[in-house]
Amino acid sequence: MAAYICDECGMSVGVMTCGTCDAELAHDTIVKDDGSAVHVSTCPEGHGKIKSPMCCGQDMLCEVE
């Protein structure tokens, strides 16, 4: 299970699922053209991806197991 944790305040977000197939979203990172990284949560069945959660004005971090 991917758990996103705020490095600032400790808030955490647990399981997020795809609304189409109910699969658990997987943590991933996209590297933009300018070289910066964006954290995303991706449907393993290919239904899309969303920007990962933010808290305290910054991306929440996820340790991938």
PyMOL commands that set and color helices and strands:
alter all, ss='L'
color gray80, all
select strands_A, chain A and resi 4-5+12-13+26-31+37-42+49-51+54-55+58-59+61-62
alter strands_A, ss='S'
color yellow, strands_A
deselect
rebuild
show_as cartoon
